């Protein structure tokens, strides 16, 4: 920018002091300029204060406090499918806990939907979306309909022993499907008429209809999940069905 040199003021335009030591401007234009400047200065102060914000502070304020939702297209598609099944759920941020344990692409299921009503869930933590969609379809078509046909009553609630747990497969050094929230342990079914059908009590000890119902829903689960384990597998599963979406083909 070229240097601007202000021409010297004529003697009649130069400021002169008054008797109190203040500077008086004799030029009318300069007097008008100073008055306008004094009016503008109070307005500029708040603006300067607003602009005096460090850039690093702005970035840290917009950073999420915890993990973020998985950006994977498959996860987004899965959420759409789960919504179409009329499940009530909340997408959860990805979390990594170390030692092979994580919650990635998970949701928290609040309830599922049958042909006619909402199905309650108990004790269920985060589950992968793929497990959730399989569980929603199984609950409606494999459990609720079987209960009505075999037991004469619809299902009101599905009870579980939970989903996510950072642990190994019993007796091995291999991480369980629960360590990645990719499995659900189902323990019992509560019907609209008040009956409670549990895997522990009724797999062998229930009525003919109750035993048949549990075997039908077990076989139905094998069509929707990769690994399904029940009382016939080992003693550790005598009280629940282990449902895991791992792409395997293992039904016991």
C-alpha positions as CSV (number, residue, x, y, z in Angstrom):
1,X,0.0,0.0,0.0
2,X,1.5,3.4,-0.9
3,X,2.4,5.7,1.9
4,X,-0.1,8.4,2.4
5,X,1.3,11.7,3.6
6,X,-1.2,14.1,5.3
7,X,-0.7,17.6,4.2
8,X,0.2,20.1,6.9
9,X,-2.6,22.0,8.4
10,X,-2.9,25.6,7.9
11,X,-2.4,27.8,10.9
12,X,-6.1,28.5,11.1
13,X,-6.9,24.7,11.0
14,X,-4.4,23.6,13.6
15,X,-5.7,22.5,17.0
16,X,-5.2,24.9,19.9
17,X,-5.4,24.3,23.6
18,X,-8.1,25.9,25.7
19,X,-7.7,27.3,29.1
20,X,-8.3,23.8,30.7
21,X,-5.6,22.0,28.7
22,X,-8.2,20.4,26.3
23,X,-7.5,20.4,22.6
24,X,-9.9,22.3,20.5
25,X,-10.4,21.7,16.8
26,X,-10.9,24.7,14.7
27,X,-11.7,22.9,11.5
28,X,-15.5,22.1,11.2
29,X,-14.8,18.9,9.2
30,X,-12.4,17.5,11.8
31,X,-14.8,18.4,14.6
32,X,-17.6,16.4,12.9
33,X,-15.3,13.4,12.3
34,X,-14.3,13.3,16.0
35,X,-18.0,13.4,17.1
36,X,-18.9,10.5,14.8
37,X,-15.8,8.5,16.0
38,X,-16.9,9.0,19.6
39,X,-20.3,7.7,18.7
40,X,-19.0,4.6,17.0
41,X,-16.3,3.5,19.5
42,X,-18.8,2.1,22.1
43,X,-20.3,-0.1,19.4
44,X,-17.0,-1.5,18.3
45,X,-16.0,-2.7,21.8
46,X,-18.6,-5.6,22.1
47,X,-17.8,-6.7,18.6
48,X,-14.1,-6.9,19.4
49,X,-14.8,-8.9,22.5
50,X,-16.9,-11.4,20.5
51,X,-14.2,-11.9,17.9
52,X,-11.5,-12.5,20.5
53,X,-12.1,-16.3,20.7
54,X,-9.2,-18.7,20.3
55,X,-9.7,-21.1,17.4
56,X,-8.7,-24.1,19.5
57,X,-11.5,-23.4,22.0
58,X,-14.1,-23.4,19.1
59,X,-13.0,-26.7,17.9
60,X,-12.9,-28.4,21.3
61,X,-16.4,-27.1,22.0
62,X,-17.8,-28.9,19.0
63,X,-16.0,-32.2,19.6
64,X,-18.3,-35.0,20.9
65,X,-17.7,-35.9,24.5
66,X,-17.8,-39.7,23.8
67,X,-17.7,-42.0,20.7
68,X,-19.5,-41.3,17.5
69,X,-22.1,-43.4,15.6
70,X,-20.6,-45.8,13.1
71,X,-20.3,-44.3,9.7
72,X,-20.4,-47.6,7.9
73,X,-23.1,-47.8,5.2
74,X,-24.1,-51.3,6.3
75,X,-24.9,-50.0,9.7
76,X,-27.1,-47.2,8.3
77,X,-28.9,-49.7,6.2
78,X,-29.4,-52.0,9.2
79,X,-30.9,-49.2,11.2
80,X,-33.4,-48.6,8.3
81,X,-34.3,-52.3,8.3
82,X,-34.8,-52.3,12.1
83,X,-37.1,-49.3,11.9
84,X,-39.1,-51.1,9.2
85,X,-39.6,-53.9,11.7
86,X,-41.2,-51.3,14.0
87,X,-38.7,-51.9,16.8
88,X,-38.1,-49.2,19.4
89,X,-34.4,-48.6,19.7
90,X,-31.6,-46.1,20.2
91,X,-28.4,-46.1,18.0
92,X,-25.3,-46.1,20.2
93,X,-21.8,-44.6,19.7
94,X,-19.0,-46.9,18.9
95,X,-16.9,-47.8,21.9
96,X,-13.6,-49.8,22.2
97,X,-12.7,-51.2,25.6
98,X,-9.5,-53.0,24.7
99,X,-8.6,-56.7,25.0
100,X,-10.9,-57.6,22.2
101,X,-14.0,-56.1,23.7
102,X,-16.1,-53.5,22.0
103,X,-19.5,-52.1,21.1
104,X,-19.4,-51.2,17.4
105,X,-22.5,-50.7,15.3
106,X,-24.8,-51.3,18.2
107,X,-28.2,-50.2,19.4
108,X,-30.2,-50.4,22.6
109,X,-33.5,-52.2,22.1
110,X,-36.4,-50.9,24.1
111,X,-39.1,-53.1,22.7
112,X,-40.1,-55.1,19.6
113,X,-43.3,-55.5,17.7
114,X,-45.4,-58.6,17.0
115,X,-48.3,-58.9,14.6
116,X,-50.6,-57.1,17.1
117,X,-48.7,-55.6,20.0
118,X,-45.5,-54.4,21.5
119,X,-43.2,-57.0,23.0
120,X,-41.3,-56.1,26.2
121,X,-37.7,-56.9,26.8
122,X,-35.9,-57.4,30.0
123,X,-32.2,-57.1,31.1
124,X,-31.0,-56.4,27.5
125,X,-27.9,-54.2,27.0
126,X,-26.3,-53.0,23.8
127,X,-26.5,-55.4,20.8
128,X,-25.1,-55.2,17.3
129,X,-27.7,-54.0,14.8
130,X,-27.4,-57.3,12.9
131,X,-28.3,-59.2,16.1
132,X,-31.2,-56.8,16.7
133,X,-32.8,-57.3,13.3
134,X,-32.5,-61.0,13.6
135,X,-34.0,-60.9,17.1
136,X,-36.9,-58.7,16.0
137,X,-37.8,-61.1,13.2
138,X,-37.5,-64.1,15.4
139,X,-39.6,-62.6,18.2
140,X,-42.4,-61.8,15.8
141,X,-42.5,-64.8,13.5
142,X,-40.7,-67.5,15.4
143,X,-41.8,-66.8,19.0
144,X,-45.1,-64.9,19.2
145,X,-46.8,-66.8,16.4
146,X,-45.6,-70.1,17.8
147,X,-46.9,-69.2,21.3
148,X,-50.4,-68.4,19.9
149,X,-50.5,-71.6,17.8
150,X,-49.1,-74.0,20.4
151,X,-49.9,-72.4,23.7
152,X,-53.0,-70.4,22.8
153,X,-51.7,-67.1,24.0
154,X,-49.5,-64.3,22.6
155,X,-46.1,-63.4,24.1
156,X,-46.0,-60.2,26.2
157,X,-42.3,-60.2,27.3
158,X,-39.0,-61.9,26.4
159,X,-36.6,-62.2,29.3
160,X,-32.9,-62.4,28.8
161,X,-29.7,-62.7,30.7
162,X,-28.2,-59.9,28.8
163,X,-26.0,-59.3,25.7
164,X,-22.7,-57.4,26.1
165,X,-20.1,-58.9,28.4
166,X,-16.4,-58.8,28.0
167,X,-15.6,-62.4,28.6
168,X,-14.3,-65.6,26.9
169,X,-16.1,-68.7,25.7
170,X,-16.3,-70.9,28.8
171,X,-13.2,-73.1,29.1
172,X,-11.3,-71.4,26.3
173,X,-9.1,-68.4,25.5
174,X,-11.3,-67.3,22.7
175,X,-13.5,-64.2,23.2
176,X,-17.3,-64.9,23.3
177,X,-19.7,-63.2,20.9
178,X,-20.9,-61.3,24.0
179,X,-17.6,-59.5,24.1
180,X,-18.6,-57.6,21.0
181,X,-22.4,-57.3,21.9
182,X,-23.0,-59.8,19.1
183,X,-25.1,-62.3,21.1
184,X,-28.2,-62.5,23.3
185,X,-29.0,-65.0,26.0
186,X,-32.8,-65.7,26.2
187,X,-34.0,-67.2,29.4
188,X,-37.8,-67.1,29.4
189,X,-41.1,-66.0,27.7
190,X,-44.0,-64.4,29.5
191,X,-47.4,-64.8,27.9
192,X,-50.4,-62.5,27.8
193,X,-52.3,-65.0,30.0
194,X,-49.7,-64.7,32.7
195,X,-47.8,-68.0,32.1
196,X,-44.0,-67.9,32.2
197,X,-42.2,-70.5,30.1
198,X,-38.5,-70.7,31.0
199,X,-35.8,-72.7,29.3
200,X,-34.5,-74.0,32.7
201,X,-37.8,-75.2,34.1
202,X,-39.8,-76.2,31.0
203,X,-37.3,-77.5,28.4
204,X,-37.7,-81.0,30.1
205,X,-40.1,-80.3,33.0
206,X,-42.9,-78.4,31.2
207,X,-46.1,-79.7,29.7
208,X,-46.0,-81.3,26.3
209,X,-47.1,-78.1,24.7
210,X,-44.5,-76.0,26.6
211,X,-41.7,-78.4,25.7
212,X,-42.8,-78.3,22.0
213,X,-43.0,-74.5,22.1
214,X,-39.4,-74.2,23.3
215,X,-38.1,-76.6,20.7
216,X,-39.9,-74.8,17.9
217,X,-38.6,-71.4,18.9
218,X,-35.1,-72.9,19.3
219,X,-35.2,-74.4,15.7
220,X,-36.7,-71.1,14.4
221,X,-33.7,-69.2,15.9
222,X,-31.3,-71.5,14.0
223,X,-32.7,-70.1,10.7
224,X,-31.9,-66.5,11.7
225,X,-28.7,-66.7,13.7
226,X,-25.3,-68.2,12.9
227,X,-24.7,-69.9,16.3
228,X,-27.6,-71.1,18.5
229,X,-26.9,-73.0,21.7
230,X,-29.4,-74.5,24.1
231,X,-29.8,-77.1,26.8
232,X,-28.9,-80.0,24.5
233,X,-25.4,-78.4,23.8
234,X,-24.0,-78.4,27.3
235,X,-24.8,-77.8,31.0
236,X,-23.7,-74.1,30.7
237,X,-26.7,-73.5,28.4
238,X,-29.3,-75.5,30.4
239,X,-31.1,-72.3,31.3
240,X,-31.0,-70.2,28.2
241,X,-30.7,-70.0,24.4
242,X,-27.5,-68.3,23.1
243,X,-28.3,-66.4,19.9
244,X,-25.3,-65.1,18.0
245,X,-25.1,-63.4,14.6
246,X,-21.6,-64.6,13.5
247,X,-22.3,-66.1,10.1
248,X,-21.7,-69.6,11.2
249,X,-24.0,-72.6,10.8
250,X,-24.0,-74.1,14.3
251,X,-27.3,-75.1,15.9
252,X,-27.3,-77.2,19.1
